[in-house]
Amino acid sequence: MEYDIEICEVDTLLQARIDDLRQRIHSHPPVPTGIQELDALTGGLRPHRFYAAFAHPPFYPVDVSLQVAYGAALAGKRVLFVTWENRPCLLVQQLLFSLAGLRYRALIKNDTAEMMSRLPMVESAAEQVKHLKITLMKVENAGAEDVLGKIAQQCFECSPDLVVLNAFQLPECMYGEHGDADFTAESAMWRKFAHAIGAPVFAVDSSIRFWEDFGPHPDPDKIRGFRALEEHADTLMLLYRAAAATQNDGGRACLQVFKNADGEKQSVIIPAPERYPLFYEQRWRGGK
C-alpha cells in the first residue's frame, strides 16, 4: 500500500509538469507567416528560433520580409520590422500598393493614372493596415552593440511576437570592407538575440554572389554565407522561381528548405504566388 502511494505521488508530479509545459506552449503559440506552404513545414515560427531565408530574383528580401510581417500581423500578432535601407514610409507605401493590386512599376514610375484608378483599393488597404500591429524601425549605420541595443529597446517597448529583419548583415558589414563576409558573426548573433528576447527572429537576404539562374536543384555553395547560416539558423530556406515556370502561368515559386529544426527538410512548390500580395508583382510575373 505504501508503494501505491508513492506511485500516485509520482503520477501527480508528472501530471503537474505536463500541465506546466502545456501552459507554456499555449502562452507562446507559434507565429504564422501566412505563407501556407512554409507554415505547413514549420508549424509556424516558434519562440527563441532564428529563421534565415534567402531570396533569389524575382523575389527580393523586402518582398519576402514584408509578406511574412504582414501575414503574422494579419493573424493578430505584434511584429517588429527592422530595416537597414528602406524608409518606413516607403515600406508602408509598398505594402498599400501591393494590397491594392498596383503594379510595381506604378510605384517606381509614379504612374498617376494607374494609382488614381486604384485609389479606392488603396484606401481600403490603408484602413486594413492601420489596424495591424506592425512597428517599423530603420536602423542607421552603427556598430553591432549599438544596433542590438536599439532593437532590444524597441522590443522592450512593443513586446513583439515576431522580429523580422530584411537583411542578415549589419550596416557596418554591408557597407564596410567586410561587405562580402559570410554572415558567420551575424548568424551567431541573431540566434543569440532570438534566444534572449524569447520571440522568433526571421531574417531575409539576397541569395547568391552572382545573379545567374538556378538549375532544377540549387547549389548551396553558390549561396552567399550558406554554411554559416546552416550552422546557426534553426531553419534555413531559399525562395526562387521554379525552373518550369513561365510568364503566362502566374509564375510558380519554389520553397527549398535546407534545414528545419521543427519539421522536414524538403522542396515544395508555391503554385499560386498571387495569393500573397507582396509576391504578386509585375517584376515577378515578367511583365513590363
Long-range contacts (C-beta under 8 A, 24 or more apart in sequence): 28-198, 31-72, 31-75, 31-77, 31-161, 31-162, 31-200, 32-71, 32-72, 32-75, 32-77, 33-67, 33-68, 33-71, 33-72, 33-202, 34-67, 34-68, 34-70, 34-71, 34-72, 34-74, 34-75, 34-276, 35-67, 35-68, 35-71, 35-255, 35-270, 35-276, 36-275, 37-255, 37-268, 37-269, 37-270, 38-237, 38-255, 40-268, 41-255, 41-257, 41-260, 41-263, 41-264, 41-266, 41-268, 42-235, 42-260, 42-262, 42-263, 43-262, 43-263, 45-72, 45-162, 45-200, 45-202, 46-200, 46-262, 47-198, 47-199, 47-200, 48-194, 48-195, 48-198, 48-199, 48-200, 49-194, 49-200, 49-201, 49-234, 49-235, 49-261, 49-262, 50-187, 50-190, 50-191, 50-193, 50-194, 50-200, 50-201, 50-203, 50-232, 50-233, 50-234, 50-235, 51-200, 51-201, 51-202, 51-203, 51-233, 51-234, 51-235, 51-237, 52-168, 52-187, 52-190, 52-203, 52-205, 52-229, 52-233, 52-235, 52-236, 52-237, 53-202, 53-203, 53-204, 53-205, 53-236, 53-237, 53-238, 53-239, 54-204, 54-205, 54-206, 54-207, 54-208, 54-223, 54-224, 54-226, 54-237, 54-238, 54-239, 55-204, 55-205, 55-206, 55-207, 55-238, 55-239, 55-240, 56-206, 56-207, 56-208, 56-214, 56-218, 56-238, 56-239, 56-240, 56-241, 57-211, 57-241, 58-241, 58-251, 58-281, 58-283, 58-284, 58-286, 59-239, 59-240, 59-241, 59-253, 59-279, 59-284, 60-206, 61-166, 61-167, 61-204, 61-205, 61-206, 62-86, 62-91, 62-94, 62-166, 63-278, 63-279, 63-281, 64-204, 64-239, 64-278, 65-164, 65-165, 65-166, 65-202, 65-203, 65-204, 66-91, 66-94, 66-95, 66-98, 66-166, 66-278, 67-276, 67-277, 67-278, 67-279, 68-162, 68-164, 68-202, 68-204, 69-134, 69-162, 69-164, 70-95, 70-132, 70-134, 70-277, 70-278, 71-276, 72-161, 72-162, 72-164, 73-132, 73-133, 73-134, 74-132, 76-133, 77-133, 77-160, 77-161, 77-162, 78-133, 78-135, 78-158, 78-159, 78-160, 78-161, 78-162, 79-132, 79-133, 79-134, 79-135, 79-160, 79-161, 79-162, 79-163, 79-164, 80-135, 80-137, 80-151, 80-154, 80-155, 80-158, 80-160, 80-162, 80-163, 80-164, 81-134, 81-135, 81-136, 81-137, 81-164, 81-166, 82-137, 82-139, 82-151, 82-163, 82-164, 82-165, 82-166, 83-136, 83-137, 83-138, 83-139, 83-165, 83-166, 83-167, 84-138, 84-139, 84-166, 84-167, 84-170, 84-171, 84-174, 85-166, 85-167, 86-138, 86-166, 87-138, 88-136, 88-137, 88-138, 91-136, 92-129, 92-136, 94-278, 95-125, 95-129, 95-278, 96-122, 96-125, 96-126, 96-129, 97-122, 98-277, 98-278, 98-280, 98-281, 99-125, 99-128, 99-129, 99-277, 100-124, 100-125, 101-277, 101-280, 103-281, 103-282, 103-287, 104-281, 104-282, 104-283, 105-282, 105-288, 135-160, 139-171, 140-171, 141-171, 141-172, 141-175, 142-170, 142-171, 142-172, 143-170, 143-172, 144-170, 144-172, 144-185, 144-189, 147-171, 148-189, 148-193, 151-193, 152-193, 152-196, 152-197, 155-197, 155-199, 160-199, 161-199, 162-199, 162-200, 162-201, 162-202, 163-194, 163-197, 163-199, 163-200, 163-201, 163-202, 164-201, 164-202, 164-203, 164-204, 165-190, 165-201, 165-202, 165-203, 165-204, 166-203, 166-204, 167-203, 167-204, 167-205, 168-203, 168-205, 168-225, 168-229, 169-205, 180-209, 180-224, 181-225, 182-224, 182-225, 182-227, 182-228, 183-224, 183-225, 183-228, 183-229, 184-225, 184-228, 184-231, 187-225, 187-228, 187-229, 187-231, 187-232, 187-233, 188-232, 190-232, 191-232, 191-233, 191-234, 207-238, 207-240, 214-240, 214-243, 215-243, 216-243, 218-256, 220-258, 226-258, 230-258, 230-259, 233-259, 234-259, 234-261, 234-262, 235-259, 235-260, 235-261, 235-262, 236-260, 241-284, 242-269, 247-285, 247-286, 247-287, 250-274, 250-285, 251-284, 251-285, 251-286, 253-279
